[in-house]
Amino acid sequence: MLLIAASSFFNTTHAQTCPSWGPYLEGFDMTNAGELWYSEVMADNTCKKVNTYYSTLNFSLGPRGGYAGIQYKQNEIYNNIFSMWDLQDTNVPQCTTEYTAPNTFVDGFGGEGTGLHTDNPMPWTPGIWYATVVRRWSTGDGKTRIGFFMFDYGSGKWKHYVTIVTPENDAKFTGTKLGGFVENWNSAASKATRCGYFRNFWSMNAQGNWSKPSQYTASAGTGSWGAETAFNNTAIKVTSCGTAPAPAGGSVTFNGIIQDGTKPTTTTPVTVTTVTPSYNTSNNSVNVNWANSETTSPQLSYKVSLYTEASWANSYTPVAVVTGIRPDQRSAQVPLPANSQPGKYYVSVVLEDIFKQTSNFGYNNLTINNIVTAPTIDPNAYYRIKCVGSSQYISPANYSTASNTKMVQYPFNSNLAQQWKLEKTGNNYIIINRASGLAIDVPGSNTNNGTTLIQYSKHGGNNQQWVLRPYTSNTLVIGTALSNMKAMDNPANSQTSGTYINIWDQDINGTAGVNHQWVLEQITASTMSAKQEITSTAYPNPVKQGENLTISLPENGNTYKLTITNAEGLTLKSQQAKAGTTIISTSGMRTGIYFYNAQNSNGTISGKFSVQ
């Protein structure tokens, strides 16, 4: 009896086993690759088990690999992951994130190599299909972006979860197959049978052409696993662990999986739902915010255009355009062109989605009654800086040329120490004294209220950089680049000559008192050189865009170094010019104010012209 009982026990009890690797599912011969991979996954309650990863997108981007999918973890956590491998093991991941959806966890990983790992507890719902997408793009900065997106068939909505930046320049997806797998990542704790469903593997190239697999093949290592068709031959069910024997030969090929259409059915073109413009007085631009429908494809890039009422009526011809590639961005600033006038303006937003589809033409309008424009700064001129409240001018104390001299206010004086040149650096200015050659400086970068300004040797740090924010048509708030809440101040609007000029609380974009308002008064001398007073003419002035400008230079026997700069202080042309007349092409110049500077051993000539 004991022998029979033992025999019966061994015949009816079989240990659960799991494959030594896999099971993997791969789609083969996907020709239109390079830009995007797409697949769909579902895990139901019948065979989901804790510690299961359903990998849906295993890919190579240039020299490195990546993966994405969904997980089911302890404590009923349903999350997604998206990660990129390092090229070699490192302590700090080689990739970074540019955008992560709320609640996304980002960290390095290790164990089977190292890399960057992202995790979002979304959650996903058993029995619901999910589309997973990775899309790459380049912005021209020598790196590559790759975004991870998911479509929820239950809610009918798309979501962008992560953008990862890789250090390779314009890397493309490589290969002609796409893979996924079902993984029990804690097999020592559980060998319970688990399964997942996969369908609709797709790839897309840079031209927006799609391809799908010629066949699917499931494979795994030694152990119990299985693969079979499901949902009327439109999907493949992959099972890991159990007691059933593995398929003969270690793989199963599916040639007749139904995958209709020329691209996924989820790829409804992106739709702009709202466009909201507003005028930004601080930098004379139009802020444009927009929203997209979550039930249409995710945004990849945007084009925001600005129109006058006349250009809108003229076949929607924009006067300014801003573009960018950022799936997560929903706002842009469009600068108003030079010489813009008050009136009605239109803005439009047109998007391209991750599937290379163009959106509808979203638009709105606004009326700008008072355009506040930044002053046109002549890079070759000197200015006096007058306080509106006191009508006195910023000067070094006692008109000293010594370093560390404090700034004070004095009445108008012809002393050169009361004259300043404004040197453009980025979007800010360094303010340099004509007599001393020193710059207005926030000593020690101390942003405490009442810190008195000094003049100091120019080094270009943030404590020597100033933001010129237009306040009215002819006044400015001059804020320190150290803080957008501190600005030049005439304390208590003092009327006393010799009062120290300091910094004090002032929102650079807020309401300003007259003690925080300043006027730039350009010195009207006809020459910037003490060597010789020489003049020139430029004609026609204004000049039409694309036509030639003639600059007449004095005949003094020497060649000039001629430079042309724009209102932002950027040098557009630099060349040698003979005495007499010199022709300058305005081709490529936008409408606005420009400055020229001609210098030789006899002196320096400067002037300005406008392009219309």
Secondary structure as UniProt FT lines:
FT   HELIX           2..12
FT   STRAND          24..28
FT   STRAND          36..42
FT   TURN            45..47
FT   STRAND          52..61
FT   TURN            62..63
FT   STRAND          64..73
FT   TURN            74..76
FT   STRAND          77..85
FT   STRAND          96..100
FT   TURN            102..103
FT   STRAND          105..109
FT   STRAND          115..120
FT   TURN            126..127
FT   STRAND          130..137
FT   STRAND          144..152
FT   TURN            153..156
FT   STRAND          157..166
FT   STRAND          173..184
FT   TURN            185..189
FT   STRAND          194..204
FT   TURN            206..207
FT   STRAND          210..211
FT   STRAND          215..219
FT   STRAND          225..230
FT   TURN            231..234
FT   STRAND          235..240
FT   HELIX           248..250
FT   STRAND          251..254
FT   TURN            265..266
FT   STRAND          272..280
FT   TURN            281..284
FT   STRAND          285..292
FT   TURN            294..295
FT   STRAND          299..308
FT   HELIX           309..313
FT   TURN            314..315
FT   STRAND          320..325
FT   TURN            327..328
FT   STRAND          331..335
FT   TURN            338..339
FT   STRAND          343..353
FT   TURN            354..355
FT   STRAND          362..368
FT   TURN            379..380
FT   STRAND          383..387
FT   TURN            388..390
FT   STRAND          393..396
FT   HELIX           397..399
FT   TURN            403..404
FT   STRAND          406..410
FT   HELIX           416..418
FT   STRAND          420..425
FT   TURN            426..427
FT   STRAND          428..433
FT   TURN            434..436
FT   STRAND          439..441
FT   HELIX           443..445
FT   TURN            449..450
FT   STRAND          454..456
FT   HELIX           462..464
FT   STRAND          466..470
FT   STRAND          476..480
FT   TURN            481..482
FT   TURN            484..485
FT   STRAND          486..489
FT   HELIX           491..493
FT   TURN            497..498
FT   STRAND          502..505
FT   TURN            508..509
FT   HELIX           514..516
FT   STRAND          518..522
FT   STRAND          537..539
FT   TURN            545..546
FT   STRAND          548..553
FT   STRAND          560..566
FT   TURN            567..568
FT   STRAND          571..577
FT   STRAND          580..585
FT   TURN            587..588
FT   STRAND          592..600
FT   TURN            601..602
FT   STRAND          603..611
//
